[in-house]
Structure formats: structure tokens, C-alpha cells
Amino acid sequence: VSSSGHHLFLLTGIPGQEDVHLWISIPFCLMYVISIVGNSVILFIVKTDPSLHEPMYIFLSMLAVTDLGLSIATIPTILGVFLFNSRRISLDACFAQLFFIHSLSFIESSVLLLMAFDRFVAIRDPLRYASVLTPPRIAKMGLVFMLRSVALIFPLPFLLKRFRYCRANVLSHSYCLHQEVMKMACSDITVNSVYGLFIIVFTVGLDSLLIFLSYVMILKTVLSIASRAERLRALNTCVSHLCAVLVFYTSLISLAVIHRFGKNSPPLLQVLLGYISLLVPPLMNPIVYSVKSKHLRARIIRAFVK
């Protein structure tokens, strides 16, 4: 070990299950294949079908791109650990990976907020829907949120780089996360800890609050609709988005809470929640949306049948 501490971290699969890692890699591989194929199919269908060039599907494409990015950011290390038991990762590779994982998670949070806004406008003011959510405006909103996420996460690798790492260099996941890497430092991590909490509150916290408020407004609007059939139809357009929101935030928030306060929680729970928060949203989003959206489902079936 040099004066600067470690030059690499060791990743961990599922502790205590090392002898069955190869078997565990099978569902992981399947999840990755389904996520990548599912999100790519959605992107392909939305791009090639002019009738799907509507705000809702443009936002869905943004979600699919983010989910693809998240899958690609975690594949090399997760499958490396489970398939080949290659556990070493250099500091720079680790910092790069956590940059992508965190910024893409925050972008996903922003896209879910944009989709909530999309549902709100569609239900509240259906006649002005197309004039409010024009493609240039959607592009601008997407860009602003993407820049917000990248700008907030950008300092993290540099904040981590200034530390000396001399504690046990074994990470408890098979990928790098800021809140875990900073605990490996033998320096004062107050700045990282406070900044980490600030960006979580400013992105995920703010987004989830705004999503909640937009659903309060949506419910108010829906309850003011006279006919029951119309009410159900309006609510039905929100179901797939609500599923995506629940899958994403439940796992993300429980993971953040366990990391910060769950000192006595079983390590296996942390590890499993970690995998769920990274692997399940990219897997479920394309499935939920293609099952719930008749229009999209019909296009997908037509593309594969012909």
C-alpha cells in the first residue's frame, strides 16, 4: 500500500453466497437482456412510428434512454463479479461508475417528474396539451434536468479523489456508490456527507414532492369530472406512470435510509435493495408501459409480426 492508500477497491457479490454466484448470474443476465431489449424496442418503435411522436411517448423515450444508460453503467462490474469473480476495480473506474450511476438515477427521477407534469397537463387541460408540450419545449425541459443532474454529481469524483483510502477497501456491492466509497476514506468526510445529503434532497426529494403535488392536482381535476367512465379513463392514463414512480422511489429511498440510518439492518437486505433499485426500474418500465399502453403494444406487436 503506497502513501496515498489503496489503488483499487474490491467489489462484493452477495456475501456468503459466493459458491452459487454463477447461478445467481443467470437471473441477472436475463434481467439485463430484458432491460436492454425492452428499452431499445421502445426507442425504436417511438422513433420509427410518426403517430407516436406525442409528448407522452417522447418522455417515455427519455426514460428508456436513461434506463439503458443505467443498465450499461452497472453491467461490467455486476456481471464481472458474478460470472468471472473479477472483483478488483481501480479508483478512477470506480469514481467514473458512481458518477454515471448517480447522475442517471437523478435524471430518471427528473424524467418521472416531467412525465407527471405531462399527465397533469393532459388531464387538466387536454385541449391545450399539444400547444403546451411542444417538442422544443420538451427538449429544453429534458436538457435543463439533465444538466441539473450532471452538474450536481460532477463534483463527487473530485471530492472523493482528494481522500486517502487506507481502511478496508472492500465495498459491499458489486458496483460503486458515493455513500459507500466515502466511508472507505481515512480523512474527514463531512463535506462529502453534507453535499451528498444536499443533492439527494435537492433532486430526488424535490422531484418526489413535486410528483406527489401533481398527483394531488390530478386527483382534484379527476374528481371534478362528472361521468364515472371519464374519471376512470383519466386515472387509467396515469397507472403506468404511477407504477414507474413507485418502483423507482420506493427502492431508492429505502436504500438511502438504510445507508444512512440502518447500522443494524442485515447486510443482505442492503445488498438486495441495492440490486433492486438499480436493476428493477430499467426492467419494469418497458414492461409496464407496453402492457398498459394499447397504442404502444399494438405497434410493438405489429413490428414483430410482420
DODO-289795 format. One record per residue (C-alpha): x, y, z; residue number from 1; chain; residue in three letters. Coordinates in steps of 0.05 Angstrom, whole numbers, plus 5000, padded with zeros to 4 digits. Example, Ala and Ser with C-alpha at 12.3 -4.5 7.8 and 13.67 -1.06 7.14 Angstrom:
DODO-289795
tigu u:5246 v:4910 w:5156 i:1 ch:A aa:ALA $
tigu u:5273 v:4979 w:5143 i:2 ch:A aa:SER $
//
This chain:
DODO-289795
tigu u:5000 v:5000 w:5000 i:1 ch:A aa:VAL $
tigu u:5030 v:5066 w:4978 i:2 ch:A aa:SER $
tigu u:5028 v:5131 w:5017 i:3 ch:A aa:SER $
tigu u:4963 v:5150 w:4983 i:4 ch:A aa:SER $
tigu u:4930 v:5087 w:5009 i:5 ch:A aa:GLY $
tigu u:4897 v:5037 w:4963 i:6 ch:A aa:HIS $
tigu u:4899 v:5039 w:4887 i:7 ch:A aa:HIS $
tigu u:4838 v:4996 w:4880 i:8 ch:A aa:LEU $
tigu u:4774 v:4973 w:4913 i:9 ch:A aa:PHE $
tigu u:4746 v:4903 w:4917 i:10 ch:A aa:LEU $
tigu u:4674 v:4893 w:4897 i:11 ch:A aa:LEU $
tigu u:4629 v:4843 w:4932 i:12 ch:A aa:THR $
tigu u:4574 v:4800 w:4903 i:13 ch:A aa:GLY $
tigu u:4524 v:4771 w:4952 i:14 ch:A aa:ILE $
tigu u:4563 v:4757 w:5016 i:15 ch:A aa:PRO $
tigu u:4560 v:4685 w:5038 i:16 ch:A aa:GLY $
tigu u:4533 v:4662 w:4970 i:17 ch:A aa:GLN $
tigu u:4600 v:4660 w:4933 i:18 ch:A aa:GLU $
tigu u:4593 v:4587 w:4914 i:19 ch:A aa:ASP $
tigu u:4528 v:4600 w:4877 i:20 ch:A aa:VAL $
tigu u:4548 v:4665 w:4844 i:21 ch:A aa:HIS $
tigu u:4548 v:4632 w:4776 i:22 ch:A aa:LEU $
tigu u:4475 v:4611 w:4785 i:23 ch:A aa:TRP $
tigu u:4456 v:4679 w:4812 i:24 ch:A aa:ILE $
tigu u:4486 v:4709 w:4749 i:25 ch:A aa:SER $
tigu u:4433 v:4675 w:4706 i:26 ch:A aa:ILE $
tigu u:4374 v:4718 w:4731 i:27 ch:A aa:PRO $
tigu u:4420 v:4779 w:4728 i:28 ch:A aa:PHE $
tigu u:4437 v:4765 w:4655 i:29 ch:A aa:CYS $
tigu u:4364 v:4754 w:4640 i:30 ch:A aa:LEU $
tigu u:4345 v:4820 w:4673 i:31 ch:A aa:MET $
tigu u:4398 v:4857 w:4633 i:32 ch:A aa:TYR $
tigu u:4376 v:4825 w:4567 i:33 ch:A aa:VAL $
tigu u:4303 v:4842 w:4580 i:34 ch:A aa:ILE $
tigu u:4320 v:4913 w:4602 i:35 ch:A aa:SER $
tigu u:4364 v:4927 w:4542 i:36 ch:A aa:ILE $
tigu u:4319 v:4894 w:4491 i:37 ch:A aa:VAL $
tigu u:4256 v:4924 w:4522 i:38 ch:A aa:GLY $
tigu u:4282 v:4995 w:4525 i:39 ch:A aa:ASN $
tigu u:4313 v:4990 w:4456 i:40 ch:A aa:SER $
tigu u:4248 v:4965 w:4426 i:41 ch:A aa:VAL $
tigu u:4210 v:5023 w:4457 i:42 ch:A aa:ILE $
tigu u:4261 v:5073 w:4429 i:43 ch:A aa:LEU $
tigu u:4259 v:5040 w:4361 i:44 ch:A aa:PHE $
tigu u:4183 v:5038 w:4357 i:45 ch:A aa:ILE $
tigu u:4174 v:5110 w:4381 i:46 ch:A aa:VAL $
tigu u:4228 v:5135 w:4333 i:47 ch:A aa:LYS $
tigu u:4201 v:5099 w:4272 i:48 ch:A aa:THR $
tigu u:4127 v:5110 w:4283 i:49 ch:A aa:ASP $
tigu u:4105 v:5182 w:4269 i:50 ch:A aa:PRO $
tigu u:4038 v:5170 w:4305 i:51 ch:A aa:SER $
tigu u:4078 v:5161 w:4370 i:52 ch:A aa:LEU $
tigu u:4113 v:5228 w:4365 i:53 ch:A aa:HIS $
tigu u:4070 v:5255 w:4422 i:54 ch:A aa:GLU $
tigu u:4095 v:5285 w:4488 i:55 ch:A aa:PRO $
tigu u:4078 v:5223 w:4528 i:56 ch:A aa:MET $
tigu u:4120 v:5178 w:4483 i:57 ch:A aa:TYR $
tigu u:4177 v:5228 w:4477 i:58 ch:A aa:ILE $
tigu u:4181 v:5227 w:4554 i:59 ch:A aa:PHE $
tigu u:4178 v:5151 w:4552 i:60 ch:A aa:LEU $
tigu u:4237 v:5151 w:4504 i:61 ch:A aa:SER $
tigu u:4276 v:5195 w:4552 i:62 ch:A aa:MET $
tigu u:4261 v:5144 w:4606 i:63 ch:A aa:LEU $
tigu u:4283 v:5087 w:4561 i:64 ch:A aa:ALA $
tigu u:4349 v:5122 w:4545 i:65 ch:A aa:VAL $
tigu u:4362 v:5134 w:4619 i:66 ch:A aa:THR $
tigu u:4346 v:5062 w:4636 i:67 ch:A aa:ASP $
tigu u:4392 v:5037 w:4581 i:68 ch:A aa:LEU $
tigu u:4447 v:5081 w:4609 i:69 ch:A aa:GLY $
tigu u:4436 v:5054 w:4679 i:70 ch:A aa:LEU $
tigu u:4439 v:4982 w:4655 i:71 ch:A aa:SER $
tigu u:4502 v:4995 w:4615 i:72 ch:A aa:ILE $
tigu u:4535 v:5031 w:4674 i:73 ch:A aa:ALA $
tigu u:4526 v:4971 w:4720 i:74 ch:A aa:THR $
tigu u:4534 v:4911 w:4673 i:75 ch:A aa:ILE $
tigu u:4611 v:4908 w:4671 i:76 ch:A aa:PRO $
tigu u:4622 v:4904 w:4746 i:77 ch:A aa:THR $
tigu u:4559 v:4864 w:4767 i:78 ch:A aa:ILE $
tigu u:4569 v:4810 w:4714 i:79 ch:A aa:LEU $
tigu u:4644 v:4813 w:4724 i:80 ch:A aa:GLY $
tigu u:4636 v:4795 w:4797 i:81 ch:A aa:VAL $
tigu u:4582 v:4741 w:4787 i:82 ch:A aa:PHE $
tigu u:4609 v:4709 w:4724 i:83 ch:A aa:LEU $
tigu u:4684 v:4716 w:4728 i:84 ch:A aa:PHE $
tigu u:4695 v:4733 w:4802 i:85 ch:A aa:ASN $
tigu u:4735 v:4794 w:4778 i:86 ch:A aa:SER $
tigu u:4728 v:4838 w:4840 i:87 ch:A aa:ARG $
tigu u:4782 v:4890 w:4830 i:88 ch:A aa:ARG $
tigu u:4764 v:4959 w:4806 i:89 ch:A aa:ILE $
tigu u:4813 v:5018 w:4802 i:90 ch:A aa:SER $
tigu u:4796 v:5082 w:4839 i:91 ch:A aa:LEU $
tigu u:4785 v:5120 w:4774 i:92 ch:A aa:ASP $
tigu u:4740 v:5067 w:4744 i:93 ch:A aa:ALA $
tigu u:4701 v:5066 w:4809 i:94 ch:A aa:CYS $
tigu u:4693 v:5142 w:4811 i:95 ch:A aa:PHE $
tigu u:4671 v:5141 w:4737 i:96 ch:A aa:ALA $
tigu u:4620 v:5087 w:4751 i:97 ch:A aa:GLN $
tigu u:4590 v:5122 w:4811 i:98 ch:A aa:LEU $
tigu u:4586 v:5187 w:4770 i:99 ch:A aa:PHE $
tigu u:4544 v:5152 w:4717 i:100 ch:A aa:PHE $
tigu u:4501 v:5112 w:4766 i:101 ch:A aa:ILE $
tigu u:4483 v:5173 w:4808 i:102 ch:A aa:HIS $
tigu u:4473 v:5222 w:4751 i:103 ch:A aa:SER $
tigu u:4430 v:5173 w:4712 i:104 ch:A aa:LEU $
tigu u:4388 v:5157 w:4774 i:105 ch:A aa:SER $
tigu u:4376 v:5232 w:4784 i:106 ch:A aa:PHE $
tigu u:4360 v:5240 w:4710 i:107 ch:A aa:ILE $
tigu u:4309 v:5183 w:4717 i:108 ch:A aa:GLU $
tigu u:4279 v:5219 w:4776 i:109 ch:A aa:SER $
tigu u:4273 v:5283 w:4734 i:110 ch:A aa:SER $
tigu u:4242 v:5245 w:4675 i:111 ch:A aa:VAL $
tigu u:4189 v:5216 w:4722 i:112 ch:A aa:LEU $
tigu u:4174 v:5287 w:4745 i:113 ch:A aa:LEU $
tigu u:4167 v:5310 w:4672 i:114 ch:A aa:LEU $
tigu u:4120 v:5251 w:4659 i:115 ch:A aa:MET $
tigu u:4078 v:5272 w:4719 i:116 ch:A aa:ALA $
tigu u:4074 v:5342 w:4690 i:117 ch:A aa:PHE $
tigu u:4055 v:5311 w:4623 i:118 ch:A aa:ASP $
tigu u:3997 v:5272 w:4656 i:119 ch:A aa:ARG $
tigu u:3976 v:5334 w:4694 i:120 ch:A aa:PHE $
tigu u:3972 v:5377 w:4631 i:121 ch:A aa:VAL $
tigu u:3937 v:5321 w:4592 i:122 ch:A aa:ALA $
tigu u:3883 v:5314 w:4645 i:123 ch:A aa:ILE $
tigu u:3877 v:5386 w:4668 i:124 ch:A aa:ARG $
tigu u:3877 v:5420 w:4600 i:125 ch:A aa:ASP $
tigu u:3871 v:5367 w:4545 i:126 ch:A aa:PRO $
tigu u:3855 v:5419 w:4491 i:127 ch:A aa:LEU $
tigu u:3919 v:5457 w:4502 i:128 ch:A aa:ARG $
tigu u:3961 v:5394 w:4514 i:129 ch:A aa:TYR $
tigu u:3996 v:5395 w:4447 i:130 ch:A aa:ALA $
tigu u:4008 v:5471 w:4449 i:131 ch:A aa:SER $
tigu u:4037 v:5469 w:4520 i:132 ch:A aa:VAL $
tigu u:4083 v:5409 w:4509 i:133 ch:A aa:LEU $
tigu u:4115 v:5426 w:4442 i:134 ch:A aa:THR $
tigu u:4176 v:5385 w:4421 i:135 ch:A aa:PRO $
tigu u:4224 v:5444 w:4430 i:136 ch:A aa:PRO $
tigu u:4196 v:5457 w:4500 i:137 ch:A aa:ARG $
tigu u:4203 v:5383 w:4518 i:138 ch:A aa:ILE $
tigu u:4274 v:5383 w:4493 i:139 ch:A aa:ALA $
tigu u:4290 v:5445 w:4535 i:140 ch:A aa:LYS $
tigu u:4260 v:5415 w:4597 i:141 ch:A aa:MET $
tigu u:4297 v:5350 w:4587 i:142 ch:A aa:GLY $
tigu u:4362 v:5387 w:4576 i:143 ch:A aa:LEU $
tigu u:4354 v:5430 w:4638 i:144 ch:A aa:VAL $
tigu u:4341 v:5369 w:4682 i:145 ch:A aa:PHE $
tigu u:4398 v:5330 w:4651 i:146 ch:A aa:MET $
tigu u:4446 v:5389 w:4664 i:147 ch:A aa:LEU $
tigu u:4420 v:5395 w:4735 i:148 ch:A aa:ARG $
tigu u:4436 v:5322 w:4750 i:149 ch:A aa:SER $
tigu u:4504 v:5322 w:4716 i:150 ch:A aa:VAL $
tigu u:4524 v:5389 w:4748 i:151 ch:A aa:ALA $
tigu u:4505 v:5365 w:4818 i:152 ch:A aa:LEU $
tigu u:4541 v:5298 w:4811 i:153 ch:A aa:ILE $
tigu u:4602 v:5326 w:4775 i:154 ch:A aa:PHE $
tigu u:4639 v:5347 w:4839 i:155 ch:A aa:PRO $
tigu u:4632 v:5278 w:4871 i:156 ch:A aa:LEU $
tigu u:4690 v:5242 w:4837 i:157 ch:A aa:PRO $
tigu u:4735 v:5302 w:4852 i:158 ch:A aa:PHE $
tigu u:4712 v:5305 w:4925 i:159 ch:A aa:LEU $
tigu u:4728 v:5231 w:4931 i:160 ch:A aa:LEU $
tigu u:4795 v:5238 w:4895 i:161 ch:A aa:LYS $
tigu u:4824 v:5283 w:4948 i:162 ch:A aa:ARG $
tigu u:4819 v:5229 w:5002 i:163 ch:A aa:PHE $
tigu u:4869 v:5178 w:5025 i:164 ch:A aa:ARG $
tigu u:4839 v:5109 w:5026 i:165 ch:A aa:TYR $
tigu u:4870 v:5066 w:5080 i:166 ch:A aa:CYS $
tigu u:4811 v:5030 w:5111 i:167 ch:A aa:ARG $
tigu u:4789 v:4961 w:5089 i:168 ch:A aa:ALA $
tigu u:4779 v:4972 w:5015 i:169 ch:A aa:ASN $
tigu u:4723 v:4921 w:5006 i:170 ch:A aa:VAL $
tigu u:4657 v:4952 w:4981 i:171 ch:A aa:LEU $
tigu u:4593 v:4918 w:5000 i:172 ch:A aa:SER $
tigu u:4561 v:4920 w:4930 i:173 ch:A aa:HIS $
tigu u:4585 v:4897 w:4862 i:174 ch:A aa:SER $
tigu u:4586 v:4969 w:4836 i:175 ch:A aa:TYR $
tigu u:4609 v:5036 w:4866 i:176 ch:A aa:CYS $
tigu u:4564 v:5084 w:4903 i:177 ch:A aa:LEU $
tigu u:4586 v:5151 w:4932 i:178 ch:A aa:HIS $
tigu u:4558 v:5140 w:5001 i:179 ch:A aa:GLN $
tigu u:4598 v:5076 w:5006 i:180 ch:A aa:GLU $
tigu u:4663 v:5096 w:4975 i:181 ch:A aa:VAL $
tigu u:4668 v:5158 w:5020 i:182 ch:A aa:MET $
tigu u:4665 v:5113 w:5082 i:183 ch:A aa:LYS $
tigu u:4729 v:5079 w:5058 i:184 ch:A aa:MET $
tigu u:4768 v:5144 w:5066 i:185 ch:A aa:ALA $
tigu u:4811 v:5156 w:5127 i:186 ch:A aa:CYS $
tigu u:4801 v:5231 w:5122 i:187 ch:A aa:SER $
tigu u:4745 v:5277 w:5146 i:188 ch:A aa:ASP $
tigu u:4684 v:5262 w:5102 i:189 ch:A aa:ILE $
tigu u:4638 v:5316 w:5129 i:190 ch:A aa:THR $
tigu u:4637 v:5356 w:5064 i:191 ch:A aa:VAL $
tigu u:4620 v:5294 w:5023 i:192 ch:A aa:ASN $
tigu u:4567 v:5272 w:5072 i:193 ch:A aa:SER $
tigu u:4533 v:5340 w:5075 i:194 ch:A aa:VAL $
tigu u:4538 v:5351 w:5000 i:195 ch:A aa:TYR $
tigu u:4512 v:5281 w:4987 i:196 ch:A aa:GLY $
tigu u:4451 v:5294 w:5031 i:197 ch:A aa:LEU $
tigu u:4441 v:5362 w:4998 i:198 ch:A aa:PHE $
tigu u:4438 v:5334 w:4927 i:199 ch:A aa:ILE $
tigu u:4392 v:5277 w:4947 i:200 ch:A aa:ILE $
tigu u:4343 v:5328 w:4978 i:201 ch:A aa:VAL $
tigu u:4351 v:5377 w:4920 i:202 ch:A aa:PHE $
tigu u:4338 v:5324 w:4866 i:203 ch:A aa:THR $
tigu u:4301 v:5261 w:4890 i:204 ch:A aa:VAL $
tigu u:4269 v:5297 w:4949 i:205 ch:A aa:GLY $
tigu u:4245 v:5356 w:4908 i:206 ch:A aa:LEU $
tigu u:4223 v:5313 w:4848 i:207 ch:A aa:ASP $
tigu u:4183 v:5265 w:4891 i:208 ch:A aa:SER $
tigu u:4149 v:5322 w:4927 i:209 ch:A aa:LEU $
tigu u:4130 v:5355 w:4861 i:210 ch:A aa:LEU $
tigu u:4106 v:5288 w:4833 i:211 ch:A aa:ILE $
tigu u:4063 v:5280 w:4895 i:212 ch:A aa:PHE $
tigu u:4034 v:5350 w:4887 i:213 ch:A aa:LEU $
tigu u:4020 v:5339 w:4813 i:214 ch:A aa:SER $
tigu u:3980 v:5277 w:4832 i:215 ch:A aa:TYR $
tigu u:3941 v:5316 w:4884 i:216 ch:A aa:VAL $
tigu u:3922 v:5365 w:4829 i:217 ch:A aa:MET $
tigu u:3907 v:5308 w:4780 i:218 ch:A aa:ILE $
tigu u:3861 v:5276 w:4832 i:219 ch:A aa:LEU $
tigu u:3826 v:5343 w:4844 i:220 ch:A aa:LYS $
tigu u:3814 v:5350 w:4769 i:221 ch:A aa:THR $
tigu u:3791 v:5279 w:4760 i:222 ch:A aa:VAL $
tigu u:3742 v:5283 w:4818 i:223 ch:A aa:LEU $
tigu u:3710 v:5344 w:4786 i:224 ch:A aa:SER $
tigu u:3695 v:5304 w:4722 i:225 ch:A aa:ILE $
tigu u:3621 v:5288 w:4721 i:226 ch:A aa:ALA $
tigu u:3617 v:5218 w:4689 i:227 ch:A aa:SER $
tigu u:3647 v:5158 w:4724 i:228 ch:A aa:ARG $
tigu u:3672 v:5127 w:4659 i:229 ch:A aa:ALA $
tigu u:3710 v:5190 w:4642 i:230 ch:A aa:GLU $
tigu u:3740 v:5193 w:4712 i:231 ch:A aa:ARG $
tigu u:3765 v:5122 w:4706 i:232 ch:A aa:LEU $
tigu u:3792 v:5134 w:4637 i:233 ch:A aa:ARG $
tigu u:3831 v:5195 w:4660 i:234 ch:A aa:ALA $
tigu u:3860 v:5157 w:4720 i:235 ch:A aa:LEU $
tigu u:3877 v:5097 w:4676 i:236 ch:A aa:ASN $
tigu u:3925 v:5140 w:4636 i:237 ch:A aa:THR $
tigu u:3966 v:5150 w:4700 i:238 ch:A aa:CYS $
tigu u:3972 v:5078 w:4721 i:239 ch:A aa:VAL $
tigu u:4036 v:5061 w:4684 i:240 ch:A aa:SER $
tigu u:4070 v:5125 w:4707 i:241 ch:A aa:HIS $
tigu u:4049 v:5112 w:4779 i:242 ch:A aa:LEU $
tigu u:4078 v:5042 w:4776 i:243 ch:A aa:CYS $
tigu u:4144 v:5070 w:4749 i:244 ch:A aa:ALA $
tigu u:4145 v:5123 w:4805 i:245 ch:A aa:VAL $
tigu u:4132 v:5072 w:4859 i:246 ch:A aa:LEU $
tigu u:4184 v:5022 w:4834 i:247 ch:A aa:VAL $
tigu u:4237 v:5076 w:4828 i:248 ch:A aa:PHE $
tigu u:4226 v:5117 w:4891 i:249 ch:A aa:TYR $
tigu u:4209 v:5061 w:4940 i:250 ch:A aa:THR $
tigu u:4275 v:5024 w:4927 i:251 ch:A aa:SER $
tigu u:4317 v:5087 w:4922 i:252 ch:A aa:LEU $
tigu u:4290 v:5119 w:4985 i:253 ch:A aa:ILE $
tigu u:4293 v:5055 w:5026 i:254 ch:A aa:SER $
tigu u:4365 v:5045 w:5003 i:255 ch:A aa:LEU $
tigu u:4385 v:5116 w:5022 i:256 ch:A aa:ALA $
tigu u:4351 v:5109 w:5090 i:257 ch:A aa:VAL $
tigu u:4386 v:5042 w:5104 i:258 ch:A aa:ILE $
tigu u:4454 v:5070 w:5083 i:259 ch:A aa:HIS $
tigu u:4447 v:5130 w:5129 i:260 ch:A aa:ARG $
tigu u:4410 v:5103 w:5189 i:261 ch:A aa:PHE $
tigu u:4406 v:5027 w:5184 i:262 ch:A aa:GLY $
tigu u:4470 v:5010 w:5221 i:263 ch:A aa:LYS $
tigu u:4437 v:4947 w:5249 i:264 ch:A aa:ASN $
tigu u:4400 v:4925 w:5187 i:265 ch:A aa:SER $
tigu u:4421 v:4857 w:5159 i:266 ch:A aa:PRO $
tigu u:4476 v:4867 w:5106 i:267 ch:A aa:PRO $
tigu u:4437 v:4822 w:5058 i:268 ch:A aa:LEU $
tigu u:4378 v:4870 w:5059 i:269 ch:A aa:LEU $
tigu u:4424 v:4928 w:5039 i:270 ch:A aa:GLN $
tigu u:4454 v:4887 w:4982 i:271 ch:A aa:VAL $
tigu u:4387 v:4863 w:4956 i:272 ch:A aa:LEU $
tigu u:4356 v:4933 w:4959 i:273 ch:A aa:LEU $
tigu u:4417 v:4958 w:4922 i:274 ch:A aa:GLY $
tigu u:4406 v:4909 w:4865 i:275 ch:A aa:TYR $
tigu u:4331 v:4922 w:4864 i:276 ch:A aa:ILE $
tigu u:4340 v:4998 w:4859 i:277 ch:A aa:SER $
tigu u:4388 v:4991 w:4800 i:278 ch:A aa:LEU $
tigu u:4361 v:4931 w:4762 i:279 ch:A aa:LEU $
tigu u:4286 v:4932 w:4772 i:280 ch:A aa:VAL $
tigu u:4265 v:5001 w:4744 i:281 ch:A aa:PRO $
tigu u:4300 v:4991 w:4676 i:282 ch:A aa:PRO $
tigu u:4269 v:4921 w:4674 i:283 ch:A aa:LEU $
tigu u:4199 v:4940 w:4694 i:284 ch:A aa:MET $
tigu u:4188 v:5007 w:4658 i:285 ch:A aa:ASN $
tigu u:4186 v:4979 w:4587 i:286 ch:A aa:PRO $
tigu u:4142 v:4921 w:4610 i:287 ch:A aa:ILE $
tigu u:4093 v:4964 w:4648 i:288 ch:A aa:VAL $
tigu u:4087 v:5016 w:4592 i:289 ch:A aa:TYR $
tigu u:4079 v:4965 w:4536 i:290 ch:A aa:SER $
tigu u:4027 v:4927 w:4576 i:291 ch:A aa:VAL $
tigu u:3988 v:4989 w:4596 i:292 ch:A aa:LYS $
tigu u:3992 v:5030 w:4532 i:293 ch:A aa:SER $
tigu u:3947 v:4997 w:4479 i:294 ch:A aa:LYS $
tigu u:3975 v:5042 w:4425 i:295 ch:A aa:HIS $
tigu u:4047 v:5024 w:4440 i:296 ch:A aa:LEU $
tigu u:4031 v:4950 w:4449 i:297 ch:A aa:ARG $
tigu u:3996 v:4947 w:4382 i:298 ch:A aa:ALA $
tigu u:4056 v:4980 w:4348 i:299 ch:A aa:ARG $
tigu u:4105 v:4932 w:4381 i:300 ch:A aa:ILE $
tigu u:4065 v:4871 w:4362 i:301 ch:A aa:ILE $
tigu u:4058 v:4896 w:4290 i:302 ch:A aa:ARG $
tigu u:4133 v:4909 w:4286 i:303 ch:A aa:ALA $
tigu u:4149 v:4837 w:4307 i:304 ch:A aa:PHE $
tigu u:4094 v:4802 w:4270 i:305 ch:A aa:VAL $
tigu u:4105 v:4830 w:4201 i:306 ch:A aa:LYS $
//
